[in-house]
Amino acid sequence: MEFFCYHRDRLDSATLRQALIEEHWSYMDGYAEQMIARGPTLADDGSPTGSVHILALPGPAAAARTFAFDEPNYQAGAYRDVMLRRWRNMLGRTMWEFPGGRTGGNRYLVLGLGPEQSAGPVLPQRQDELIAYGPLLSDDGARWLGTAALVRATGPDEARAALDADRYAEVEVHHWVFGGRPA
């Protein structure tokens, strides 16, 4: 099963997150084979605002909850909340397989939170700037609750256009960068 996990930082948690960076990376190393995408969201000044992890885990939602809530930054209180949802990889690839590579252009996390009655996500016609794309689903995978996309775009407005705004009650756009240990 695939899951989308978005830990949102507490205000002024950057120092704590920096102190725990090695613990965080070591924890994530244990999930390296399951990762579809990962990386921090950032404020306009470049300071972290959250951490995105999309991964395939064996078994039910309990495995995803273990991943999300055993994470060192979560355990230390660096995060204010966690969005954890089943997800489906509509592109069938990882971020490392994105043809656009790790550099060049701005990257964004785009979250479309949808009304229950909607039929679900539709892949945009232009997919060459999509790094990851898929529906946010209920724990049992039966109901569509929204869409999560990682996109390369010239700016937030272009990133927002990756989702058809008319299909969502709310669309959030966050600066995002490829994550992981520095090379």
CYANA upper distance limits for C-alpha pairs under 8 A (distance plus 0.5 A):
  1 MET  CA     56 ALA  CA      5.87
  1 MET  CA     57 LEU  CA      5.93
  1 MET  CA     58 PRO  CA      6.61
  1 MET  CA     59 GLY  CA      7.13
  1 MET  CA     60 PRO  CA      7.67
  1 MET  CA     86 ARG  CA      7.88
  1 MET  CA     87 TRP  CA      8.37
  2 GLU  CA     54 ILE  CA      7.71
  2 GLU  CA     55 LEU  CA      6.03
  2 GLU  CA     56 ALA  CA      4.60
  2 GLU  CA     57 LEU  CA      6.65
  2 GLU  CA     86 ARG  CA      6.43
  2 GLU  CA     87 TRP  CA      5.69
  2 GLU  CA     88 ARG  CA      6.43
  2 GLU  CA     89 ASN  CA      7.83
  3 PHE  CA     54 ILE  CA      6.15
  3 PHE  CA     55 LEU  CA      5.98
  3 PHE  CA     56 ALA  CA      6.74
  3 PHE  CA     57 LEU  CA      8.00
  3 PHE  CA     64 ALA  CA      7.33
  3 PHE  CA     84 LEU  CA      7.55
  3 PHE  CA     85 ARG  CA      6.16
  3 PHE  CA     86 ARG  CA      4.89
  3 PHE  CA     87 TRP  CA      5.26
  3 PHE  CA     88 ARG  CA      8.04
  4 PHE  CA     52 VAL  CA      8.03
  4 PHE  CA     53 HIS  CA      6.63
  4 PHE  CA     54 ILE  CA      5.05
  4 PHE  CA     55 LEU  CA      7.28
  4 PHE  CA     83 MET  CA      8.17
  4 PHE  CA     84 LEU  CA      6.26
  4 PHE  CA     85 ARG  CA      5.81
  4 PHE  CA     86 ARG  CA      6.67
  4 PHE  CA     87 TRP  CA      6.19
  4 PHE  CA    136 LEU  CA      7.84
  4 PHE  CA    148 ALA  CA      8.40
  5 CYS  CA     52 VAL  CA      6.31
  5 CYS  CA     53 HIS  CA      5.64
  5 CYS  CA     54 ILE  CA      6.60
  5 CYS  CA     68 ALA  CA      7.33
  5 CYS  CA     82 VAL  CA      7.44
  5 CYS  CA     83 MET  CA      6.15
  5 CYS  CA     84 LEU  CA      5.06
  5 CYS  CA     85 ARG  CA      7.15
  6 TYR  CA     50 GLY  CA      7.39
  6 TYR  CA     51 SER  CA      6.18
  6 TYR  CA     52 VAL  CA      5.07
  6 TYR  CA     53 HIS  CA      6.96
  6 TYR  CA     82 VAL  CA      6.11
  6 TYR  CA     83 MET  CA      5.50
  6 TYR  CA     84 LEU  CA      7.03
  7 HIS  CA     50 GLY  CA      5.86
  7 HIS  CA     51 SER  CA      5.65
  7 HIS  CA     52 VAL  CA      7.04
  7 HIS  CA     68 ALA  CA      8.47
  7 HIS  CA     74 TYR  CA      8.35
  7 HIS  CA     79 TYR  CA      6.54
  7 HIS  CA     80 ARG  CA      8.10
  7 HIS  CA     81 ASP  CA      6.50
  7 HIS  CA     82 VAL  CA      4.97
  7 HIS  CA     83 MET  CA      6.96
  8 ARG  CA     49 THR  CA      6.60
  8 ARG  CA     50 GLY  CA      4.64
  8 ARG  CA     51 SER  CA      7.02
  8 ARG  CA     79 TYR  CA      5.88
  8 ARG  CA     80 ARG  CA      6.29
  8 ARG  CA     81 ASP  CA      6.00
  8 ARG  CA     82 VAL  CA      6.69
  9 ASP  CA     13 SER  CA      6.94
  9 ASP  CA     48 PRO  CA      8.02
  9 ASP  CA     49 THR  CA      5.62
  9 ASP  CA     50 GLY  CA      5.36
  9 ASP  CA     51 SER  CA      8.33
  9 ASP  CA     78 ALA  CA      6.37
  9 ASP  CA     79 TYR  CA      4.63
  9 ASP  CA     80 ARG  CA      5.94
  9 ASP  CA     81 ASP  CA      7.88
 10 ARG  CA     49 THR  CA      8.40
 10 ARG  CA     77 GLY  CA      8.36
 10 ARG  CA     78 ALA  CA      6.18
 10 ARG  CA     79 TYR  CA      5.39
 10 ARG  CA     80 ARG  CA      5.06
 13 SER  CA     17 ARG  CA      6.64
 13 SER  CA     78 ALA  CA      5.84
 13 SER  CA     79 TYR  CA      8.14
 14 ALA  CA     18 GLN  CA      6.55
 14 ALA  CA     47 SER  CA      7.79
 14 ALA  CA     48 PRO  CA      7.13
 14 ALA  CA     78 ALA  CA      8.46
 15 THR  CA     19 ALA  CA      6.74
 16 LEU  CA     20 LEU  CA      6.86
 16 LEU  CA     73 ASN  CA      8.41
 16 LEU  CA     78 ALA  CA      6.99
 17 ARG  CA     21 ILE  CA      6.52
 17 ARG  CA     73 ASN  CA      6.83
 17 ARG  CA     78 ALA  CA      6.92
 20 LEU  CA     24 HIS  CA      6.56
 20 LEU  CA     72 PRO  CA      7.64
 20 LEU  CA     73 ASN  CA      7.23
 21 ILE  CA     25 TRP  CA      6.66
 22 GLU  CA     26 SER  CA      6.51
 23 GLU  CA     27 TYR  CA      6.56
 23 GLU  CA     72 PRO  CA      6.94
 24 HIS  CA     28 MET  CA      6.71
 24 HIS  CA     71 GLU  CA      7.42
 24 HIS  CA     72 PRO  CA      6.29
 24 HIS  CA     73 ASN  CA      7.32
 25 TRP  CA     29 ASP  CA      6.52
 25 TRP  CA    180 GLY  CA      7.46
 25 TRP  CA    181 ARG  CA      7.15
 26 SER  CA     30 GLY  CA      7.34
 27 TYR  CA     31 TYR  CA      7.87
 27 TYR  CA     71 GLU  CA      7.34
 27 TYR  CA     72 PRO  CA      7.94
 28 MET  CA     32 ALA  CA      6.77
 31 TYR  CA     35 MET  CA      6.89
 34 GLN  CA     55 LEU  CA      5.75
 34 GLN  CA     56 ALA  CA      5.54
 34 GLN  CA     57 LEU  CA      6.88
 35 MET  CA     53 HIS  CA      7.76
 35 MET  CA     54 ILE  CA      6.59
 35 MET  CA     55 LEU  CA      4.84
 35 MET  CA     56 ALA  CA      7.03
 35 MET  CA     94 THR  CA      7.97
 36 ILE  CA     53 HIS  CA      8.20
 36 ILE  CA     54 ILE  CA      5.78
 36 ILE  CA     55 LEU  CA      5.50
 36 ILE  CA     56 ALA  CA      7.61
 36 ILE  CA     93 ARG  CA      7.62
 36 ILE  CA     94 THR  CA      4.87
 36 ILE  CA     95 MET  CA      6.66
 37 ALA  CA     52 VAL  CA      8.16
 37 ALA  CA     53 HIS  CA      6.32
 37 ALA  CA     54 ILE  CA      5.55
 37 ALA  CA     55 LEU  CA      7.40
 37 ALA  CA     94 THR  CA      6.50
 37 ALA  CA     95 MET  CA      5.65
 37 ALA  CA     96 TRP  CA      8.26
 37 ALA  CA    132 ALA  CA      7.80
 37 ALA  CA    178 PHE  CA      8.28
 37 ALA  CA    179 GLY  CA      8.48
 38 ARG  CA     51 SER  CA      7.97
 38 ARG  CA     52 VAL  CA      5.78
 38 ARG  CA     53 HIS  CA      4.88
 38 ARG  CA     54 ILE  CA      6.75
 38 ARG  CA     95 MET  CA      8.48
 38 ARG  CA    178 PHE  CA      6.80
 38 ARG  CA    179 GLY  CA      5.66
 38 ARG  CA    180 GLY  CA      7.59
 39 GLY  CA     51 SER  CA      6.29
 39 GLY  CA     52 VAL  CA      5.86
 39 GLY  CA     53 HIS  CA      7.27
 39 GLY  CA    176 TRP  CA      7.18
 39 GLY  CA    177 VAL  CA      6.07
 39 GLY  CA    178 PHE  CA      5.34
 39 GLY  CA    179 GLY  CA      4.01
 39 GLY  CA    180 GLY  CA      7.19
 40 PRO  CA     48 PRO  CA      6.81
 40 PRO  CA     49 THR  CA      7.73
 40 PRO  CA     50 GLY  CA      6.07
 40 PRO  CA     51 SER  CA      4.75
 40 PRO  CA     52 VAL  CA      6.45
 40 PRO  CA    176 TRP  CA      6.23
 40 PRO  CA    177 VAL  CA      6.47
 40 PRO  CA    178 PHE  CA      7.85
 40 PRO  CA    179 GLY  CA      6.77
 41 THR  CA     48 PRO  CA      6.32
 41 THR  CA     49 THR  CA      5.89
 41 THR  CA     50 GLY  CA      5.53
 41 THR  CA     51 SER  CA      6.36
 41 THR  CA     52 VAL  CA      7.68
 41 THR  CA    108 TYR  CA      8.40
 41 THR  CA    109 LEU  CA      7.91
 41 THR  CA    174 HIS  CA      6.57
 41 THR  CA    175 HIS  CA      5.84
 41 THR  CA    176 TRP  CA      4.76
 41 THR  CA    177 VAL  CA      7.20
 42 LEU  CA     46 GLY  CA      5.79
 42 LEU  CA     47 SER  CA      5.91
 42 LEU  CA     48 PRO  CA      4.92
 42 LEU  CA     49 THR  CA      5.61
 42 LEU  CA     50 GLY  CA      7.58
 42 LEU  CA    174 HIS  CA      7.39
 42 LEU  CA    175 HIS  CA      5.66
 42 LEU  CA    176 TRP  CA      6.48
 42 LEU  CA    177 VAL  CA      8.45
 43 ALA  CA     47 SER  CA      5.90
 43 ALA  CA     48 PRO  CA      6.75
 43 ALA  CA     49 THR  CA      6.63
 43 ALA  CA    174 HIS  CA      8.24
 43 ALA  CA    175 HIS  CA      7.26
 44 ASP  CA    175 HIS  CA      8.10
 50 GLY  CA     79 TYR  CA      8.09
 57 LEU  CA     63 ALA  CA      7.22
 57 LEU  CA     64 ALA  CA      7.49
 58 PRO  CA     63 ALA  CA      7.73
 59 GLY  CA     63 ALA  CA      6.98
 60 PRO  CA     64 ALA  CA      8.05
 61 ALA  CA     65 ARG  CA      6.81
 61 ALA  CA     86 ARG  CA      8.18
 61 ALA  CA    139 ASP  CA      6.93
 62 ALA  CA     66 THR  CA      6.71
 63 ALA  CA     67 PHE  CA      6.79
 64 ALA  CA     68 ALA  CA      6.63
 64 ALA  CA     84 LEU  CA      8.17
 65 ARG  CA     69 PHE  CA      6.39
 65 ARG  CA     84 LEU  CA      8.15
 66 THR  CA     70 ASP  CA      6.13
 67 PHE  CA     71 GLU  CA      6.81
 68 ALA  CA     74 TYR  CA      8.12
 68 ALA  CA     82 VAL  CA      8.11
 68 ALA  CA     84 LEU  CA      8.06
 69 PHE  CA     74 TYR  CA      6.57
 69 PHE  CA     75 GLN  CA      7.34
 70 ASP  CA     74 TYR  CA      7.39
 70 ASP  CA     75 GLN  CA      6.76
 71 GLU  CA     75 GLN  CA      6.74
 72 PRO  CA     76 ALA  CA      6.63
 73 ASN  CA     77 GLY  CA      6.76
 73 ASN  CA     78 ALA  CA      5.69
 73 ASN  CA     79 TYR  CA      7.24
 74 TYR  CA     78 ALA  CA      6.25
 74 TYR  CA     79 TYR  CA      6.02
 85 ARG  CA    136 LEU  CA      6.17
 85 ARG  CA    137 LEU  CA      6.32
 85 ARG  CA    138 SER  CA      6.96
 85 ARG  CA    139 ASP  CA      7.11
 86 ARG  CA    136 LEU  CA      6.33
 86 ARG  CA    137 LEU  CA      5.38
 86 ARG  CA    138 SER  CA      6.75
 86 ARG  CA    139 ASP  CA      6.42
 86 ARG  CA    140 ASP  CA      8.41
 86 ARG  CA    141 GLY  CA      6.85
 87 TRP  CA    134 GLY  CA      6.60
 87 TRP  CA    135 PRO  CA      5.90
 87 TRP  CA    136 LEU  CA      5.44
 87 TRP  CA    137 LEU  CA      6.32
 88 ARG  CA    134 GLY  CA      5.61
 88 ARG  CA    135 PRO  CA      6.28
 88 ARG  CA    136 LEU  CA      8.00
 89 ASN  CA     93 ARG  CA      7.84
 89 ASN  CA    132 ALA  CA      7.64
 89 ASN  CA    133 TYR  CA      6.72
 89 ASN  CA    134 GLY  CA      5.70
 89 ASN  CA    135 PRO  CA      8.42
 90 MET  CA    123 LEU  CA      8.21
 90 MET  CA    132 ALA  CA      8.33
 90 MET  CA    133 TYR  CA      6.33
 90 MET  CA    134 GLY  CA      5.70
 91 LEU  CA    132 ALA  CA      7.04
 91 LEU  CA    133 TYR  CA      6.81
 91 LEU  CA    134 GLY  CA      8.23
 93 ARG  CA     97 GLU  CA      6.57
 93 ARG  CA     98 PHE  CA      7.95
 93 ARG  CA    132 ALA  CA      8.12
 94 THR  CA     98 PHE  CA      7.36
 94 THR  CA    131 ILE  CA      8.19
 94 THR  CA    132 ALA  CA      7.62
 95 MET  CA    131 ILE  CA      6.08
 95 MET  CA    132 ALA  CA      7.04
 95 MET  CA    178 PHE  CA      8.47
 96 TRP  CA    101 GLY  CA      7.58
 96 TRP  CA    102 ARG  CA      8.10
 97 GLU  CA    101 GLY  CA      8.01
 98 PHE  CA    130 LEU  CA      8.32
 98 PHE  CA    131 ILE  CA      6.08
 99 PRO  CA    128 ASP  CA      8.26
100 GLY  CA    104 GLY  CA      8.30
100 GLY  CA    128 ASP  CA      8.43
100 GLY  CA    129 GLU  CA      7.86
102 ARG  CA    178 PHE  CA      7.00
105 GLY  CA    152 ARG  CA      6.71
105 GLY  CA    153 ALA  CA      6.93
105 GLY  CA    154 THR  CA      6.91
106 ASN  CA    152 ARG  CA      6.02
106 ASN  CA    153 ALA  CA      6.03
106 ASN  CA    154 THR  CA      6.45
106 ASN  CA    155 GLY  CA      7.28
106 ASN  CA    175 HIS  CA      8.19
107 ARG  CA    150 LEU  CA      7.53
107 ARG  CA    151 VAL  CA      6.09
107 ARG  CA    152 ARG  CA      4.94
107 ARG  CA    153 ALA  CA      6.72
107 ARG  CA    175 HIS  CA      6.62
107 ARG  CA    176 TRP  CA      5.72
107 ARG  CA    177 VAL  CA      6.37
108 TYR  CA    150 LEU  CA      6.10
108 TYR  CA    151 VAL  CA      5.82
108 TYR  CA    152 ARG  CA      6.89
108 TYR  CA    153 ALA  CA      7.87
108 TYR  CA    156 PRO  CA      7.88
108 TYR  CA    159 ALA  CA      7.01
108 TYR  CA    173 VAL  CA      7.04
108 TYR  CA    174 HIS  CA      5.95
108 TYR  CA    175 HIS  CA      5.05
108 TYR  CA    176 TRP  CA      5.12
108 TYR  CA    177 VAL  CA      7.86
109 LEU  CA    148 ALA  CA      7.70
109 LEU  CA    149 ALA  CA      6.32
109 LEU  CA    150 LEU  CA      5.16
109 LEU  CA    151 VAL  CA      7.11
109 LEU  CA    172 GLU  CA      8.47
109 LEU  CA    173 VAL  CA      6.29
109 LEU  CA    174 HIS  CA      5.59
109 LEU  CA    175 HIS  CA      6.83
109 LEU  CA    176 TRP  CA      6.24
110 VAL  CA    148 ALA  CA      6.38
110 VAL  CA    149 ALA  CA      5.62
110 VAL  CA    150 LEU  CA      6.76
110 VAL  CA    151 VAL  CA      7.99
110 VAL  CA    159 ALA  CA      7.40
110 VAL  CA    160 ARG  CA      6.90
110 VAL  CA    162 ALA  CA      8.41
110 VAL  CA    163 LEU  CA      8.38
110 VAL  CA    171 VAL  CA      7.48
110 VAL  CA    172 GLU  CA      6.16
110 VAL  CA    173 VAL  CA      5.12
110 VAL  CA    174 HIS  CA      6.98
111 LEU  CA    146 GLY  CA      7.77
111 LEU  CA    147 THR  CA      6.29
111 LEU  CA    148 ALA  CA      5.22
111 LEU  CA    149 ALA  CA      7.01
111 LEU  CA    171 VAL  CA      6.05
111 LEU  CA    172 GLU  CA      5.56
111 LEU  CA    173 VAL  CA      7.04
112 GLY  CA    146 GLY  CA      5.71
112 GLY  CA    147 THR  CA      5.48
112 GLY  CA    148 ALA  CA      6.97
112 GLY  CA    163 LEU  CA      7.52
112 GLY  CA    165 ALA  CA      8.15
112 GLY  CA    168 TYR  CA      6.20
112 GLY  CA    169 ALA  CA      8.04
112 GLY  CA    170 GLU  CA      6.41
112 GLY  CA    171 VAL  CA      4.92
112 GLY  CA    172 GLU  CA      7.02
113 LEU  CA    145 LEU  CA      6.80
113 LEU  CA    146 GLY  CA      4.76
113 LEU  CA    147 THR  CA      7.05
113 LEU  CA    168 TYR  CA      6.01
113 LEU  CA    169 ALA  CA      6.36
113 LEU  CA    170 GLU  CA      5.79
113 LEU  CA    171 VAL  CA      6.73
114 GLY  CA    118 SER  CA      7.50
114 GLY  CA    144 TRP  CA      8.26
114 GLY  CA    145 LEU  CA      5.97
114 GLY  CA    146 GLY  CA      5.05
114 GLY  CA    147 THR  CA      8.15
114 GLY  CA    167 ARG  CA      7.04
114 GLY  CA    168 TYR  CA      4.67
114 GLY  CA    169 ALA  CA      5.70
114 GLY  CA    170 GLU  CA      7.44
115 PRO  CA    145 LEU  CA      7.38
115 PRO  CA    146 GLY  CA      8.21
115 PRO  CA    167 ARG  CA      8.21
115 PRO  CA    168 TYR  CA      6.78
115 PRO  CA    169 ALA  CA      6.52
116 GLU  CA    143 ARG  CA      7.89
116 GLU  CA    144 TRP  CA      7.21
116 GLU  CA    145 LEU  CA      6.71
118 SER  CA    144 TRP  CA      8.07
118 SER  CA    167 ARG  CA      7.52
119 ALA  CA    144 TRP  CA      7.88
120 GLY  CA    135 PRO  CA      7.42
120 GLY  CA    144 TRP  CA      6.10
120 GLY  CA    145 LEU  CA      8.36
120 GLY  CA    146 GLY  CA      7.73
120 GLY  CA    147 THR  CA      8.46
121 PRO  CA    134 GLY  CA      7.63
121 PRO  CA    135 PRO  CA      6.50
121 PRO  CA    146 GLY  CA      7.96
121 PRO  CA    147 THR  CA      6.84
123 LEU  CA    127 GLN  CA      7.98
123 LEU  CA    133 TYR  CA      8.35
124 PRO  CA    162 ALA  CA      7.08
124 PRO  CA    163 LEU  CA      7.88
129 GLU  CA    151 VAL  CA      6.15
129 GLU  CA    152 ARG  CA      5.64
129 GLU  CA    153 ALA  CA      7.54
130 LEU  CA    149 ALA  CA      7.66
130 LEU  CA    150 LEU  CA      6.65
130 LEU  CA    151 VAL  CA      5.08
130 LEU  CA    152 ARG  CA      7.01
131 ILE  CA    149 ALA  CA      7.89
131 ILE  CA    150 LEU  CA      5.66
131 ILE  CA    151 VAL  CA      5.82
131 ILE  CA    152 ARG  CA      7.64
132 ALA  CA    148 ALA  CA      8.40
132 ALA  CA    149 ALA  CA      5.93
132 ALA  CA    150 LEU  CA      5.48
132 ALA  CA    151 VAL  CA      7.59
133 TYR  CA    147 THR  CA      7.93
133 TYR  CA    148 ALA  CA      6.43
133 TYR  CA    149 ALA  CA      4.83
133 TYR  CA    150 LEU  CA      6.97
134 GLY  CA    147 THR  CA      6.21
134 GLY  CA    148 ALA  CA      6.21
134 GLY  CA    149 ALA  CA      7.03
135 PRO  CA    144 TRP  CA      7.04
135 PRO  CA    145 LEU  CA      7.88
135 PRO  CA    146 GLY  CA      6.30
135 PRO  CA    147 THR  CA      4.77
135 PRO  CA    148 ALA  CA      6.73
136 LEU  CA    144 TRP  CA      6.60
136 LEU  CA    145 LEU  CA      5.90
136 LEU  CA    146 GLY  CA      5.39
136 LEU  CA    147 THR  CA      5.58
136 LEU  CA    148 ALA  CA      6.97
137 LEU  CA    141 GLY  CA      5.68
137 LEU  CA    142 ALA  CA      7.39
137 LEU  CA    143 ARG  CA      6.06
137 LEU  CA    144 TRP  CA      5.20
137 LEU  CA    145 LEU  CA      5.85
137 LEU  CA    146 GLY  CA      7.61
138 SER  CA    142 ALA  CA      6.71
138 SER  CA    143 ARG  CA      5.77
138 SER  CA    144 TRP  CA      7.07
138 SER  CA    145 LEU  CA      7.16
146 GLY  CA    168 TYR  CA      7.84
149 ALA  CA    162 ALA  CA      8.34
150 LEU  CA    176 TRP  CA      8.35
151 VAL  CA    159 ALA  CA      6.81
151 VAL  CA    162 ALA  CA      8.11
152 ARG  CA    159 ALA  CA      7.58
153 ALA  CA    158 GLU  CA      6.25
153 ALA  CA    159 ALA  CA      5.83
154 THR  CA    158 GLU  CA      6.85
154 THR  CA    159 ALA  CA      8.07
155 GLY  CA    159 ALA  CA      6.77
156 PRO  CA    160 ARG  CA      6.52
156 PRO  CA    173 VAL  CA      6.90
156 PRO  CA    174 HIS  CA      8.30
156 PRO  CA    175 HIS  CA      8.46
157 ASP  CA    161 ALA  CA      6.89
158 GLU  CA    162 ALA  CA      7.62
159 ALA  CA    173 VAL  CA      7.75
160 ARG  CA    165 ALA  CA      8.27
160 ARG  CA    171 VAL  CA      7.78
160 ARG  CA    172 GLU  CA      8.24
160 ARG  CA    173 VAL  CA      6.91
161 ALA  CA    165 ALA  CA      7.89
164 ASP  CA    168 TYR  CA      8.00
165 ALA  CA    169 ALA  CA      8.47
165 ALA  CA    170 GLU  CA      8.21
165 ALA  CA    171 VAL  CA      7.35
